[in-house]
Amino acid sequence: MRVHTPYREIREDFSLERNELYQKISEMEPNAVANTIPLTWAKAKDFSVFDEKGNKWIDLTSGIFVTNAGHANPLIKDAIKRQVDSDLIFSYNYPTEIKYQFISKLLSISPPYFDKTILLMSGSEAVDAGYKLIKFWGAKHGKKYIVAFGGAYHGRGLSNDLVSGSKNKAEWSRVKDEEVIFLDFPYEETDSFDPSKLPPADQIAGFVFETFQGWGAWFYPDRFIKDAHAFAKKHGALVMFDDMQGGFYRLGPLYGYMTYGEEIKPDILCLGKGITSSLPLSAVLSRKEIVDFDEKADLHGTQSANPVCCAAALADIEFLSDEKRKKEREKPMELFERESKKLTEFPIVKKVNARGMIAGIIFENTEPATEIVKRCIMNGVLPVCTNRNSIKLAPPLTIPEDAILEAFGVIRDAIIEVQKTAR
Ligand SMILES: Cc1ncc(COP(=O)(O)O)c(C=O)c1O
């Protein structure tokens, strides 16, 4: 055994070569999917991921920001089993008791300025619905522009690509939404919100904010987001937050946008990922006058509010919003943030963005970042490989302090090794 601790097990024969299973699957899937780390997931429990040979990693990905309540959380598993045993595992859009219970709970823990929710399946669908809400609302109120941000990511459908800020993201479609205006993302703390770069204020229908930019956990400078928010509210534009990665206590409070201060009150909030810590479900929170623009608006799908997903989501948010558990998470979260920020002591680390249980470690270029991820994996720690000049860390919120310290020990060793060759 190369690595053997209570939290990590890596056998001598483990390698990151593309194994047989990886090859067989990638022959049947697009190359774009196959470009993942060749690590077979056999099971995942709490903050550990296991492969088929018993290798075991401390998971710093939460399966890419989903399993806030831990992998295979026992309460969520029980809720899923109970729902399956009740013989209601699909219900189209008919009323079900479990959907009622879940929506009621979601709205009851959310701020009172949200009174309606749209249930969908994926984050991309939630953002698509948000885009649609802004468009319809804008048409009704004689406003047309949507303000979005360079570098943002909002999912993978056409409307998502139209508001995502990577250059030419929607070019493949030859569709351009001339009404979407991109502002540069304020990467510097001193960057300020400049309304002179915007179209006429009374013609702006909405602002689309990603709570933080995914690839490097880049947050808006506090002043910037407050000024942009105040500007939108003053001129009657809708404020939409895509809180896919920041939602469900990832950053401390229930929703990530809340870390910017109490005055930030979105009109549209797109949620997914941590909403179930498991099965596919997403939601948009908003208000009656925005959501109910047209009875024929297509705001649900065949699988929206699947009862098994609703059961998982209800158990998840009950688990995560339990007061005692919230208190218990505080110290590990502080430790995680502190340990993340300490990584700036290494010369190859350019910047660390950390808030709550998410961190983006920024490097000069992609190579050292990817090399550090590989070394961590070879030593039993699984960070997010962004394939860019960053590494992301986001463990399940259930991770204990000693596992956090152990994981950072591995990350630090990997940085030290890579730094030797990079300088
Ligand atoms: C900010 C943000 N928006 C939207 C999405 C799309 O979510 P999904 O992959 O569930 O469609 C993601 C996914 O990573 C995301 O990070």
The ligand as a MOL file (V3000), in Angstrom:
LIG
                    3D

  0  0  0     0  0            999 V3000
M  V30 BEGIN CTAB
M  V30 COUNTS 16 16 0 0 0
M  V30 BEGIN ATOM
M  V30 1 C -22.9120 28.3730 -12.2950 0
M  V30 2 C -23.4970 27.2160 -13.0420 0
M  V30 3 N -24.6190 27.3890 -13.7330 0
M  V30 4 C -25.1930 26.3600 -14.4180 0
M  V30 5 C -24.6180 25.1130 -14.4270 0
M  V30 6 C -25.2560 23.9900 -15.1890 0
M  V30 7 O -25.7710 23.0470 -14.3210 0
M  V30 8 P -26.0750 21.5500 -14.8590 0
M  V30 9 O -24.7730 20.9270 -15.1660 0
M  V30 10 O -26.8190 20.9080 -13.7250 0
M  V30 11 O -26.9420 21.7100 -16.0680 0
M  V30 12 C -23.4430 24.8930 -13.7190 0
M  V30 13 C -22.7870 23.5710 -13.7320 0
M  V30 14 O -21.6590 23.3740 -13.3740 0
M  V30 15 C -22.8620 25.9610 -13.0060 0
M  V30 16 O -21.7300 25.8120 -12.3120 0
M  V30 END ATOM
M  V30 BEGIN BOND
M  V30 1 1 1 2
M  V30 2 1 2 3
M  V30 3 2 2 15
M  V30 4 2 3 4
M  V30 5 1 4 5
M  V30 6 1 5 6
M  V30 7 2 5 12
M  V30 8 1 6 7
M  V30 9 1 7 8
M  V30 10 2 8 9
M  V30 11 1 8 10
M  V30 12 1 8 11
M  V30 13 1 12 13
M  V30 14 1 12 15
M  V30 15 2 13 14
M  V30 16 1 15 16
M  V30 END BOND
M  V30 END CTAB
M  END
